[in-house]
Amino acid sequence: MNVSQSLRVLALGACASLALTACAGGAATQSGSKDGSHVTIGLTYIPNVQFAPVYVADAQGTYNDAGISATIRHHGSHEGFFTALLAGEEDVVIASGDEAAVAASQGLDIVSIGQYYATYPGTVIVPESSDITTLADLKGKTVGIPGEHGANYYATRSAMQSAGLAEADVTIAPIGYTQQAAIASGQVDAVVGFTNNDAVQMRLAGLEIREIALDPSTPLVSASIITTHKWAEEHPEQARAVVKATTDAMNAIAADPQIAIDATKKWDDSLVSEDSLAAANAVLAATVPLWVGESGQASGAQDLNKWAQMVTFLGTLGELEGSVDPAMIATNDYVTQGEAQSSAS
């Protein structure tokens, strides 16, 4: 959960975005099974409604119906994105595609087998009164991000690239995870955050803000269903079951959002007050469109061309430590036949 996260302040500002960092205890709970194969699913930060497809698939028996017994595991506060996966303590993990590509460039056995977010959640956030109305208007401005690394940084550089801006045209200011305070105080002209987290939290806090969307062609992949080649090749049916059941849960949530709140309550014990429930519903409303994308129907199928574009983009930023073959880090082979529709397969 960059899976990448992908992956800081979430419900109250402690985690920045899904699959971008790990900042929670390593609690795990196993569901019941009807003679299914065991699969441990890793989630990369504190329990949150953004992980509702996994919670719902577990709570409603969708994983069991697909023939697997699921253990859901939230990472520890100082655990790496893929540490447990590569150690064999997890079988799959929800994490960001960009972090997966960086990990693969280090020679690690990483492959994405399914889409989690169909739409990239990065967004530029400015005060409502700002004269910044387009990405090109960032020229000469100061943009706050947590640091010059990870998803926020990649999204910032992509925004600049799509607007035709050079590095010298924008001042990128590392401000830690203080985007809300930085915007409220006027410390920066804009921040780059996530539409289903930072923007939601700012509005809940009463800040009057506007979002400037990134170009739809942004060469970045966000939250994905990640595993290793070794596990996927040895457990193809389980891999397909994880992708299909998680995807089916996304569509079920889109049809009935309340099931996401109900399933998340088992994991997020803060969902007891009216305010926390309102915040969770706001995050959920902003997250459902990321799951289902423009088609309105989640399929699990990945845009393999986008993965290839991302590898090239990250290479131009100097983020890759070695060569990466895009065809080796993302595949639709484990998406249910008939649902895998990509322009590159």
HELIX and SHEET records of a PDB file:
HELIX    1   1 VAL A   49  PHE A   51  5                                   3    
HELIX    2   2 ALA A   52  ALA A   59  1                                   8    
HELIX    3   3 THR A   62  ASP A   65  1                                   4    
HELIX    4   4 THR A   83  LEU A   86  1                                   4    
HELIX    5   5 GLY A   97  SER A  105  1                                   9    
HELIX    6   6 LEU A  135  LEU A  138  5                                   4    
HELIX    7   7 GLY A  150  SER A  162  1                                  13    
HELIX    8   8 GLU A  167  ASP A  169  5                                   3    
HELIX    9   9 GLN A  179  SER A  185  1                                   7    
HELIX   10  10 ASP A  198  LEU A  204  1                                   7    
HELIX   11  11 HIS A  229  GLU A  234  1                                   6    
HELIX   12  12 PRO A  236  ALA A  255  1                                  20    
HELIX   13  13 GLN A  258  LYS A  265  1                                   8    
HELIX   14  14 GLU A  274  VAL A  292  1                                  19    
HELIX   15  15 LEU A  304  THR A  316  1                                  13    
HELIX   16  16 PRO A  326  ILE A  329  1                                   4    
SHEET    1   A 6 ALA A  28  GLN A  30  0                                        
SHEET    2   A 6 ILE A  68  HIS A  74 -1                                        
SHEET    3   A 6 SER A  37  LEU A  43  1                                        
SHEET    4   A 6 VAL A  92  SER A  96  1                                        
SHEET    5   A 6 ALA A 223  THR A 227 -1                                        
SHEET    6   A 6 VAL A 111  GLN A 115 -1                                        
SHEET    1   B 5 THR A 171  PRO A 174  0                                        
SHEET    2   B 5 THR A 142  ILE A 145  1                                        
SHEET    3   B 5 ALA A 190  PHE A 194  1                                        
SHEET    4   B 5 GLY A 122  PRO A 127 -1                                        
SHEET    5   B 5 ILE A 209  ALA A 213 -1                                        
END                                                                             
